[in-house]
C-alpha cells in the first residue's frame, strides 16, 4: 500500500505536490482538485514504465481517484518506478468534505 495523505494535510501542503487525477474522463464532470493534472491510471502506469514522465522524478507526487483504490495503485506503481508518490486518503470525495 502506498503512503496516504489526508485531504486537510494536502490542502495545507498543496504547493509541495504535483497532483495527478487518475480517474477516467467521464468521472471529471464531478469536478477536480484545482491545479491537478488528469492522467488516467493506465496512462500513469505506461508512462512511468516507459519513461514518459521522467521530469517528475525528484518531485513529490500525490495521486487521487474516485474512492482511493486506483489512486493507491497509481502511487504504488510510481514508487516502484522510482518516483516519490503518495495518495489522497479516500480519493476525490474526501477532498470535497470540509
ChimeraX commands (.cxc) that place a marker at each C-alpha (Angstrom):
marker #1 position 0.00,0.00,0.00 radius 0.5
marker #1 position 1.12,3.48,-0.79 radius 0.5
marker #1 position 1.55,6.15,1.84 radius 0.5
marker #1 position -1.56,8.26,2.26 radius 0.5
marker #1 position -2.22,11.91,2.97 radius 0.5
marker #1 position -5.45,13.34,4.36 radius 0.5
marker #1 position -7.37,15.96,2.44 radius 0.5
marker #1 position -6.66,18.54,5.15 radius 0.5
marker #1 position -2.92,17.84,5.05 radius 0.5
marker #1 position -2.91,18.01,1.26 radius 0.5
marker #1 position -4.76,21.35,1.34 radius 0.5
marker #1 position -2.15,22.72,3.73 radius 0.5
marker #1 position 0.77,21.41,1.64 radius 0.5
marker #1 position -0.75,21.52,-1.85 radius 0.5
marker #1 position 2.08,23.60,-3.30 radius 0.5
marker #1 position 4.58,20.85,-2.36 radius 0.5
marker #1 position 2.98,18.30,-4.72 radius 0.5
marker #1 position 2.34,17.53,-8.35 radius 0.5
marker #1 position -1.25,16.27,-8.04 radius 0.5
marker #1 position -2.37,13.66,-10.55 radius 0.5
marker #1 position -6.04,12.76,-11.06 radius 0.5
marker #1 position -6.10,9.11,-12.23 radius 0.5
marker #1 position -9.86,8.92,-12.83 radius 0.5
marker #1 position -11.37,8.19,-16.24 radius 0.5
marker #1 position -12.50,11.15,-18.40 radius 0.5
marker #1 position -16.20,10.56,-17.71 radius 0.5
marker #1 position -15.58,10.98,-13.97 radius 0.5
marker #1 position -14.29,14.54,-14.31 radius 0.5
marker #1 position -17.78,16.04,-14.52 radius 0.5
marker #1 position -17.96,15.88,-10.71 radius 0.5
marker #1 position -15.03,18.30,-10.51 radius 0.5
marker #1 position -11.34,18.01,-9.77 radius 0.5
marker #1 position -8.70,19.38,-7.46 radius 0.5
marker #1 position -7.68,22.76,-8.80 radius 0.5
marker #1 position -4.25,22.59,-10.39 radius 0.5
marker #1 position -4.25,18.80,-10.73 radius 0.5
marker #1 position -3.22,17.03,-13.91 radius 0.5
marker #1 position -5.57,14.46,-15.41 radius 0.5
marker #1 position -3.81,11.21,-16.35 radius 0.5
marker #1 position -5.93,8.03,-16.18 radius 0.5
marker #1 position -4.45,5.12,-14.22 radius 0.5
marker #1 position -3.43,3.05,-17.25 radius 0.5
marker #1 position -1.61,6.02,-18.75 radius 0.5
marker #1 position 0.22,6.75,-15.47 radius 0.5
marker #1 position 1.47,3.16,-15.34 radius 0.5
marker #1 position 2.56,3.13,-19.00 radius 0.5
marker #1 position 4.33,6.49,-18.77 radius 0.5
marker #1 position 6.08,5.52,-15.52 radius 0.5
marker #1 position 7.35,2.26,-17.05 radius 0.5
marker #1 position 8.32,3.74,-20.42 radius 0.5
marker #1 position 9.96,6.97,-19.24 radius 0.5
marker #1 position 7.18,9.33,-20.31 radius 0.5
marker #1 position 7.15,11.32,-17.07 radius 0.5
marker #1 position 10.80,11.40,-16.09 radius 0.5
marker #1 position 10.50,15.15,-15.49 radius 0.5
marker #1 position 8.50,14.29,-12.34 radius 0.5
marker #1 position 11.31,12.28,-10.76 radius 0.5
marker #1 position 12.50,14.01,-7.61 radius 0.5
marker #1 position 9.19,15.83,-7.17 radius 0.5
marker #1 position 6.53,14.90,-4.65 radius 0.5
marker #1 position 3.51,13.39,-6.37 radius 0.5
marker #1 position 0.04,12.88,-4.92 radius 0.5
marker #1 position -2.42,10.72,-6.83 radius 0.5
marker #1 position -6.17,10.57,-6.38 radius 0.5
marker #1 position -9.21,8.86,-7.88 radius 0.5
marker #1 position -12.90,8.46,-7.11 radius 0.5
marker #1 position -12.50,6.35,-3.97 radius 0.5
marker #1 position -8.82,5.85,-3.18 radius 0.5
marker #1 position -8.33,2.43,-4.81 radius 0.5
marker #1 position -6.90,3.48,-8.18 radius 0.5
marker #1 position -5.00,6.34,-6.58 radius 0.5
marker #1 position -3.29,3.80,-4.36 radius 0.5
marker #1 position -2.41,1.60,-7.34 radius 0.5
marker #1 position -1.00,4.61,-9.21 radius 0.5
marker #1 position 1.12,5.70,-6.24 radius 0.5
marker #1 position 2.40,2.13,-5.77 radius 0.5
marker #1 position 3.37,1.83,-9.43 radius 0.5
marker #1 position 5.06,5.23,-9.37 radius 0.5
marker #1 position 7.03,4.25,-6.24 radius 0.5
marker #1 position 8.16,1.02,-7.95 radius 0.5
marker #1 position 9.39,3.14,-10.87 radius 0.5
marker #1 position 11.44,5.38,-8.56 radius 0.5
marker #1 position 9.07,8.30,-8.02 radius 0.5
marker #1 position 8.15,9.96,-4.71 radius 0.5
marker #1 position 4.43,9.27,-4.63 radius 0.5
marker #1 position 1.60,9.16,-2.09 radius 0.5
marker #1 position -2.16,9.02,-2.49 radius 0.5
marker #1 position -5.08,11.05,-1.20 radius 0.5
marker #1 position -6.85,9.06,1.52 radius 0.5
marker #1 position -10.46,8.48,0.42 radius 0.5
marker #1 position -9.94,9.91,-3.05 radius 0.5
marker #1 position -11.75,12.91,-4.51 radius 0.5
marker #1 position -14.82,12.58,-2.24 radius 0.5
marker #1 position -12.60,13.27,0.80 radius 0.5
marker #1 position -11.41,16.49,-0.86 radius 0.5
marker #1 position -14.99,17.75,-1.02 radius 0.5
marker #1 position -15.66,17.13,2.67 radius 0.5
marker #1 position -14.71,20.26,4.52 radius 0.5
marker link #1:1,2 radius 0.2
marker link #1:2,3 radius 0.2
marker link #1:3,4 radius 0.2
marker link #1:4,5 radius 0.2
marker link #1:5,6 radius 0.2
marker link #1:6,7 radius 0.2
marker link #1:7,8 radius 0.2
marker link #1:8,9 radius 0.2
marker link #1:9,10 radius 0.2
marker link #1:10,11 radius 0.2
marker link #1:11,12 radius 0.2
marker link #1:12,13 radius 0.2
marker link #1:13,14 radius 0.2
marker link #1:14,15 radius 0.2
marker link #1:15,16 radius 0.2
marker link #1:16,17 radius 0.2
marker link #1:17,18 radius 0.2
marker link #1:18,19 radius 0.2
marker link #1:19,20 radius 0.2
marker link #1:20,21 radius 0.2
marker link #1:21,22 radius 0.2
marker link #1:22,23 radius 0.2
marker link #1:23,24 radius 0.2
marker link #1:24,25 radius 0.2
marker link #1:25,26 radius 0.2
marker link #1:26,27 radius 0.2
marker link #1:27,28 radius 0.2
marker link #1:28,29 radius 0.2
marker link #1:29,30 radius 0.2
marker link #1:30,31 radius 0.2
marker link #1:31,32 radius 0.2
marker link #1:32,33 radius 0.2
marker link #1:33,34 radius 0.2
marker link #1:34,35 radius 0.2
marker link #1:35,36 radius 0.2
marker link #1:36,37 radius 0.2
marker link #1:37,38 radius 0.2
marker link #1:38,39 radius 0.2
marker link #1:39,40 radius 0.2
marker link #1:40,41 radius 0.2
marker link #1:41,42 radius 0.2
marker link #1:42,43 radius 0.2
marker link #1:43,44 radius 0.2
marker link #1:44,45 radius 0.2
marker link #1:45,46 radius 0.2
marker link #1:46,47 radius 0.2
marker link #1:47,48 radius 0.2
marker link #1:48,49 radius 0.2
marker link #1:49,50 radius 0.2
marker link #1:50,51 radius 0.2
marker link #1:51,52 radius 0.2
marker link #1:52,53 radius 0.2
marker link #1:53,54 radius 0.2
marker link #1:54,55 radius 0.2
marker link #1:55,56 radius 0.2
marker link #1:56,57 radius 0.2
marker link #1:57,58 radius 0.2
marker link #1:58,59 radius 0.2
marker link #1:59,60 radius 0.2
marker link #1:60,61 radius 0.2
marker link #1:61,62 radius 0.2
marker link #1:62,63 radius 0.2
marker link #1:63,64 radius 0.2
marker link #1:64,65 radius 0.2
marker link #1:65,66 radius 0.2
marker link #1:66,67 radius 0.2
marker link #1:67,68 radius 0.2
marker link #1:68,69 radius 0.2
marker link #1:69,70 radius 0.2
marker link #1:70,71 radius 0.2
marker link #1:71,72 radius 0.2
marker link #1:72,73 radius 0.2
marker link #1:73,74 radius 0.2
marker link #1:74,75 radius 0.2
marker link #1:75,76 radius 0.2
marker link #1:76,77 radius 0.2
marker link #1:77,78 radius 0.2
marker link #1:78,79 radius 0.2
marker link #1:79,80 radius 0.2
marker link #1:80,81 radius 0.2
marker link #1:81,82 radius 0.2
marker link #1:82,83 radius 0.2
marker link #1:83,84 radius 0.2
marker link #1:84,85 radius 0.2
marker link #1:85,86 radius 0.2
marker link #1:86,87 radius 0.2
marker link #1:87,88 radius 0.2
marker link #1:88,89 radius 0.2
marker link #1:89,90 radius 0.2
marker link #1:90,91 radius 0.2
marker link #1:91,92 radius 0.2
marker link #1:92,93 radius 0.2
marker link #1:93,94 radius 0.2
marker link #1:94,95 radius 0.2
marker link #1:95,96 radius 0.2
marker link #1:96,97 radius 0.2
marker link #1:97,98 radius 0.2
view
